[in-house]
Amino acid sequence: MSTVTTLNAKQREAIGKSSHPLAAENLLPAVVYGADIDAMPIQVERREFERLMAHAAVGSTLIKLAVEGQPAALDVIIKEIQADPIKGVTRHIDFWAVRMGKPINTVVAITFAGTSEGERVGGVMLHELRELQIEALPKDLPEAVEVDVTPLAIGDSVHVRDIAAPAGVIIMTDPDVIVCAVTAPATEEEEAVEAVEGIEGAMEVPEVGETESDEEA
């Protein structure tokens, strides 16, 4: 189950580019919307939000959003975080107000636990999938879904169908999708063959009968 945490906010009057000065006050522009409420521009303290994100996840952490002036806190999840493409810092947040009695469709991260048996003998772990599409009531949202890779030998793999869904959660991702797999390391002979093939592929080798000497003969 997702950990419920509280985040304070204030309604925001500055919209669009006029909200840029908020950065100087260590404030972040945001919006909260949902089926039962009109979109509401808000602002949150950057430091408070960053502390929250130290243990929260986009799409799966249930938050009590306390907006100043509102009669009650809103149950929300983080729908999207817009970041500065150069600096990487958060520029804007979308909060989605949820109904506690209605299932929602969202994504959760996959975490991998342990070191596989295959890796211990030289195999290579390939992570093919990093998140799952799920459906659950807000109270049942997991922070992440853990996959134990410890028993995997070389040649073994985990598919979505192999993952045990947490209580109250339905996994919506295609069950045949590979989550992770352990492959054998390339041998020195295979690496040498690949290197030679790469060199030969880069060279233009004239076919017999097309050389200058053949034409002269």
N, C-alpha and C positions, 0 to 999 in steps of 0.2 A: 504494500500500500504506500502511496505517495505521502511524504511528510507534509503536513499543512503548516505553512508559515505565513506571517503577516507582513504586509508592505503598506506603508503610509503614502498617500498621494493627495494632491490638491488639484482642483479644477484649473484648467489653463485657458487664459484669454488669448494669448499670443498664438497665432496660427501660421503655418507655412514658414517662409523665410524670416518672418518677424519673431519666430521662436529662437533664432540663432543666439541672441544674447543670454539665453538660459545657461549656456555652457560656462559663461563667466561666473555664474552663481553656483556652479557644480550641480545643476539640475538637468534632468533628461526629459525631453518631450515624449509623450506617449498618448495612446488612445485606448479606450476600453469599449468594446461593443459585444453584442450578443443578441439572441432571439428575443429577449424580453426587455432590452434597453436600447435607446438610441445611442449612436456613437457619441462618446464623451471625451473631448480633449482633456488630458491631465498632465501633470508633471510629477516626477519623483526625484528624490535626492540620489545623485549618482553613487555616492559611497554606500548608501543603504542598499541600492540595487546590486551593486557589485558584491557586497557581503552576501546577499541572497543567492547570487549566481555561483558562489563558491560551493554551494551544495544543492542547487536547483538545476532542473533540466528543462529545456524548451519542449513544450508539448505534453509534459507528464507530471510536473510538480503543481500540486494544488495550492493556490495562494489565496489568503483572505486579504483583499484589496480594500483598505480603509480610506475612502475618499472624503476629505474634509467637507462637512456640510451635508453629507448623505446620511440617512437614518440608520443604515446598516452596512456592514462590510459586504463586498461582492465576492462571490466564489469565482475565481478566474484561473486560467492557465496562460502561460506565455505562448502566444500564437507565432510571433515572429520578432526577431531582433535585427534591426538594420545597423550595420557597422560601417565605419569609414573605410573605404577600400585601400587607403594608404596607411593610416595610423592604426587601423584595426579596432579602434575604440567604438563603443556603442553610441549611435546617433539617435535612434528612435525605437520604441517598443510598442508592439501590438498586444494587448491583453484581450482574451476571449472569455466573456462571462458565461459560465456553464450552469445548467440546471442539475442539482445534485441527484435528482431522481431519474435523469435521462441519460442513457449511454452516449458516449461520444467516440468518434473515430479520430485517432491521433497516432503519432509515432513515438516510439521509445527506443533508447539506445540499447545495443547488445554489448555486454561486458564479457570478457573471456577470463576464466579462472583456471589457474594451474599451468603446469608445463606438460605437454603431451609426452607419452612414451616414445613416440616417433622422433620428437625433437631431441630426446636424450641420447638417441643413437645416431644423430646426424641428420635427421629429416628436417624439412622446412615447412613451417606452418603458413598457410595462405588464408587470410581473412577476406572472404568474398562478400560478406554482408555486414553492415555496421548498425542497422536499425530495423525495427519491425513495425509494420502497420498493425494496430490493435483496436479493439472496441471494448469499452468498459465503462462502468459508472465512474464519475469523478473520484469517489471515495476509494475505488479499487485500483486507481492508476498506479502502476509500479514506477519507481524512479528509473529502473533499467531492468532488462531481462538477462540473467546470468547463464552462460553456457560453460559447463565444466569440460575442458579439453583433456584432462589428465589421462583418461584411458585410451586415447587415440593412438594407434600405431601407424607406421608408414603405409599409405594407401587408404587409410580410413578418412571418412568425412562426416560432417554433421549437416543434415538438411533441416529446413524449417519444421518439417513434420516430426523431427526428433526432439524438439524443444517442448518441455512441459510448461504449459501456460500457467501463470500465477492464478490464484483463486479469483474468480470473477472476471477474468480476462479472456477474450477470444482473439486469437491471432489471425489476422486477415491476409497476411502475406502468403503468396503461393507456396504451398507445402513442399513442392519439389525443388525450390531454390536452395542452392548450396550455401551454407553459412560459413563454414571453414573446412579446410582439408589439409592433411599432412602428406607432402610429396617427398620422394626420394631425392637426395642431393645429386647433382650432375657429377658423373665420374670424370676423371682426368681425360679418359679416352673420348668421352662425348664432347667435352669442352674443346679438345684438340680438333675433332672432326668439324665442329661448328666454326672454329677459327679458320680452318682451311677452306671450308665452303664459303665463308664470308669473303676471304681473299680472292678465291676463284670467281665468285659472283661479281666482284668489283673489276676484274680484268676482262678486256675484250680479246678473246682468243679467236683468230681467223680460222675459218673452216678450211679443210684440205681442198686445194684447187683454186683458192682465192688469194693466194699470196702473190707478191710481185714476181718472185723468182719463178713460180709455176707458170705465170703468164709468159715470161721471157723464154722459158724452156719450150 
